[in-house]
Amino acid sequence: MATYSFKLPDIGEGIAEAEIVAWHVKVGDVVEEDAPLADLMTDKATVEMTAPVSGTILKIAGAVGDQIAIGSVLAVFEVEGDAAAVEEPAKEPVVQVAPNEAGAVAKVEPDAESVADAPEDHSSRAQSRDVVEGERVSTSLDTNGVGKEPAHKRVLASPAVRQRAQQLGIDLADVKTDSDRVRHSDLDAFLSYNSGYRPAGAPRADEQVKVIGLRRRIAENMAASKRAIPHFTYVEEIDVTKLEELRADLNATRGQKPKLTMLPLLIVAICKTIPVFPMINARYDDEAGVVTRYGAVHLGMATQTDAGLMVPVIRNAEGRNMWQLASEITRLADAARTNKAKSEELSGSTLTITSLGPLGGIATTPVINRPEVAIIGPNKIVERPIFRDGRVVAAKLMNLSMSCDHRVVDGWDAASFVQALKRLIETPALLFVD
């Protein structure tokens, strides 16, 4: 028997270290070549490292949340043969990469056929990985070392969902889902129908959750944004009654076109308003002291995923009509939520829109996606009575919130921009006038 030390390879130009965000093995595990070892996060990607050799894990480098330098030992294996024979592995380790942007990070799984189950409970049983007819399956060993029946069913879930399930003691294979992967909502539904996991009426136990990976990146970026940017937020009420009527009419006759939500119509209005207010569609390099005002509108779209908040970018939004915007919104949101967004789809935004849909509340104070200088947040639509021409009528109203960087955008500019936007939204025929 011999040992093989697997050193963390160069996983990106200019990358000096990476953060360990998940271990798929522990000391004592027997793993096959190409089995997942760990997920590591850099500023540019989340990377899944796989075993370069088959063997038993003798040592792993650090705990989840620790930083590991490129070139340092990630794991030590006990392998068959002598040291000389295993000094170099037969082939390079498999690295699966997902792009990051501004702390919005996701792990990409190339397709369902290439995903292997990660172990669910590292504390009570050892895990080994077998290859059966070209398909990875998870084989569990009970505490007496007796093999159990392999679980051939793949369970797809994000690292955050897996971590939560492990903390709750839930086997993901037992959780039913309507999609191709288990999400947080599926865990919630499982708990509601299986009270045995937490006795009814019993207080929830205290828990400490280490801030790592995407959650740490989000925390760091939000803190940096609030520290560096003097925010101010302007909120205006907008009557969207006519716009909603137009949207309903367009959807009723859309044929094969995608269904319109409010968002593409708002984006059309934003893009028509931007040319008069170029200071809104800008990025501020505060180190260089330079503000770049962009001609094209590359609109970031804040999207909640199982992995956390991501911001896919609608390129050249000003050149797309509402149907094209609807298609692109759906495509990008699906790519973000299924961890298949490309790096160029997660970078380069010049302005961001963020919406909580029906959870949008009365008003919000969104945090600017640095180095941009503004972020727009439409809130939920409510029907309320208003006075119109001396009569009380029902109207659909929506508050629109916009946060700005006060170093670049004056209050007058922000208010004027929102008022111009309001004029277009409340008179939707203007959206189609050049």
VENVENNOR-V589703 format. One line per field, one symbol per residue. ss: DSSP state (a for helix, b for strand, c for the rest). burial: # if it has 9 or more other C-alpha atoms within 8 Angstrom, else .. A space follows every 50 residues. Layout:
ss: ???
burial: ???
This chain:
ss: cbbbbbbcccccccccbbbbbbbccccccbbccccbbbbbbcccbbbbbb ccccbbbbbbccccccbbbcccbbbbbbbccccaaaccccccccbbbbbb bccbbccccccaaacccccccccccbbbbbbbccbbbbbbbcccccbccc bcccccbcaaaaaaaaaacccaaacccccccbcaaaaaaaaaacaaaccc ccccccccccccaaaaaaaaaaaaaaaaccbbbbbbbbbcaaaaaaaaaa aacccccccccaaaaaaaaaaaaacccccccbbbbccccbbbbcccccbb bbbbbccbbbbbbbccaaaccaaaaaaaaaaaaaaaacccccaaaacccc bbbcccaaaccccccccccccbcbbbbbbbbbbbbbbbccbbbbbbbbbb bbbbbcccccaaaaaaaaaaaaaaaacaaaaacc
burial: .#######......#.###########.##############..###### ########.#...##.####..#######...#..#......##.##### #########.....###.##.#..######.....#######........ ...#####..##..##...###..#.#....##..##..##...#.#... ...........#######..##..##..###.###..#######.##..# #..#.....#...###########..##.######.....#.##..#### ###.##########.###.#.##.#####..##.###.###.#.###.## #####....#..##.####..##########.............###### ######.##...###.##.###.#####..#...
